[in-house]
Amino acid sequence: MSKMDWSTLSFGYVKTDYNVRSYYKDGKWSELTVSDSETVDIHMASTCLHYGQEAFEGLKAFRGKDGKIRVFRMRENALRMNSSCRGIAMAELPVELFEEAIIRVVKENEEFVPPYETGASLYIRPLLIGVGAQVGIKAAKEYQFIVFCTPVGPYFKGGFATSPMVIFRSYDRAAPLGTGTIKVGGNYAASLIPNEKAHAMGYSAAIFLDAKEKKYIDECGPANFFGIKNNTYVTPASSSILPSITNKSLMQLAEDMGLKVERRQIPEEELGTFEEAGACGTAAVIMPINKIDDIEENKTYVLSKDGSVGPISTKLYNRLRAIQYGDEPDVHGWNTIIE
Ligand SMILES: Cc1ncc(COP(=O)(O)O)c(C=O)c1O
């Protein structure tokens, strides 16, 4: 544990010792190999560079008070990566190979999993790309799968707190029948400018409306939206948002806590009726929202009058983190303990 200064960690890249790789050729994936190289040597005519054949995932491993390392819901990430592969005509990866790669990368870099007390974690980034020389616009014949990891600091350095978000009507992240439901690079390219603008204006994220009608809430940057009112957890149903694994988990925990759960379209005007709201994703678990500005329409929706985090968001956040760190029983079988 001596290599790292845990207190200075943010959400950035820190070099670890090893990454894990597999190569797809002639219809099959190779055995995993362990590499200490941080670079990828691929052909300049690879489809990932030209035609966006690129999918990735993001998940975390946590060290508990008991010293054990737990990886959160990795099978969900494996399934979502395959859904991404199907969406952009890439070779799918056997779920078992994905899971083996995750376990291997954590084991090989065990000393980079932050200690329990730091509130930090190990972020794991699986990546699948189309490679091999190809100029015509068609799917690659060869693919490379790489998993690396990097320790990341706690999202809320100054404590769990609310922040403001902004709706920009002049940007779309994904088309209604496009690639919004899968985790491919193109979606993120489309979100860079609005997110940069949002940050420059003091907002923590840009909220996207549905691209077709500009009426319903889609996503909050790289996170799903949820609102709470009348003891109900409400989250958007949309054909252009990523199915968040954190959101899926929070819906389950909300149900466990006796809340009703609704997945349905959320018209923008409804924002004003929520008692609490937040964005959810692997990075922060929950980013509570105090207000949302629709700047083009000159509207503001207040979601926390005094700026504090609401009681239900707090309970959901604490509950999910407690499961991830092994402080509370893993009643839904979400963790894989790395032996
Ligand atoms: C566009 C988008 N939506 C939602 C999420 C949250 O998903 P998850 O909870 O699986 O991290 C992410 C992050 O992965 C994302 O990039």
The ligand as a Gaussian input file, in Angstrom:
#p B3LYP/6-31G(d) Opt

LIG

0 1
 C      -24.586000       8.258000     -20.436000
 C      -24.547000       7.576000     -19.116000
 N      -25.682000       7.409000     -18.430000
 C      -25.706000       6.795000     -17.235000
 C      -24.554000       6.304000     -16.661000
 C      -24.606000       5.605000     -15.341000
 O      -24.485000       4.230000     -15.514000
 P      -23.887000       3.310000     -14.395000
 O      -24.764000       3.472000     -13.201000
 O      -23.959000       1.938000     -14.950000
 O      -22.514000       3.788000     -14.132000
 C      -23.332000       6.452000     -17.332000
 C      -22.099000       5.939000     -16.747000
 O      -21.715000       4.852000     -17.033000
 C      -23.328000       7.083000     -18.588000
 O      -22.185000       7.243000     -19.252000

